[in-house]
Amino acid sequence: MRTARRYLAREIYRSSTVVILALLGLFTFFALVDDLDNVGDKFTVLALLYMQALAVPTRLYDLLPIGLLIGSILALAGLAQRNELVILRVSGVSGMRLMVMLWVVTIPAMIFATLLSEYATPWAEIKSGEASLEYRGRAGGGQMVSGYWFKEPTAEGGTRIINVAKLLASGQVSGVNTYEFDKGQQLLSMSVAERGRFNDGKFVMENVTANRLKPNAIDALSDAEPDRETLLSVDRVPNIAFGSSLTGERLLARVLTPERMSMATLIDYIDYLHVNQLSSERQVVALWRKLVYPFTLLVMMTIAAPIAFMQTRRGGVGAKVFVGILLGVGFFMINQLALNVGMLSKWPPWVTAIGPNVGALLLALGALTRMESRHAIANLVQRRWPWRKAAV
């Protein structure tokens, strides 16, 4: 069976590689044409090509499951058309045993998907964000009109809110506003800085205008009487440094799409959100989806098997590929729908991530089992009544 497994792997990976390269070229071409309107003095053609090259790992991450599905259907349908699968079945390989062989064949693709998800895609996303900042002056992610907002506790037990207007390609930030509150959520100070940077666990603000309220400011304002003392002090200093749980990596994590982050970065960012009592449902769901992502390839292979095992007279290779494309697109839509519905309905994260995969796996195994049962009945009828033509 080792020879048969190697043969299956060679045929499947050959077809899948061709399909994935074709899909990558097609989507890259469309994105390139769509971005040509943005070419100018700063955003040159070379910059456009550089950004499209950085987008290749992310596109490969998205297209790998459906590419493996279509490639597997092409390869297995070709084997069925040449009666090579029939030879395997006649030699004593049952449908479920053949399915197990296909699962073993999928293991290298799952390892490649894990490496792509953990290393190539996060690196490419970070570089793409830096390039977008450099050439376009903006980055994607959760940016509002007022910039990016972060919250963290202070050493005195209060709360600090940090507002960053703009991220810079050098890893620094510009337009920094900080607001510090005491335990009773009363404002203590507000600082405005032109730039900010991270240095040895500290956040350093440069060219700072620090506004500090006097301790008795709240009481003085509450009685509606004019106070003879100055309630607000304004100081201009070259820089202010303070210990912060915010780091450059966590700042980038705020910009990146959760599914594009590595699991280590995602876990660290979830911990940061928990410590600061911020919502982390989206990130937790993304972590589960990243854990499940390699097994999605196993589901795609399982879906491809019943389609390819169908008799050729019920539809040629083109019809099987068309069905495979429909199933792949349908699975992608259901997966995205489960994400949105799960977030709105407060489903457990593991249900949102695993549910579509388990459902598709059970349906594919059910279809394969039904085909096996029909083949078994047909063989029994042919043995007992050889003059009858069994419908397979």
RAKATA-V306337 format. One record per helix or strand of 3 or more residues. SS is the DSSP state (alpha for helix, beta for strand). FROM is the first residue (numbers start at 0). LEN is the number of residues. Records with the same first field share a line. If there is no record, write none. Layout:
SS->FROM-LEN / FROM-LEN
This chain:
alpha->1-37 / 44-10 / 55-26 / 83-7 / 94-41 / 216-6 / 247-8 / 257-3 / 262-13 / 280-29 / 311-3 / 316-29 / 348-36
beta->146-7 / 158-9 / 172-9 / 186-13 / 201-12 / 231-12
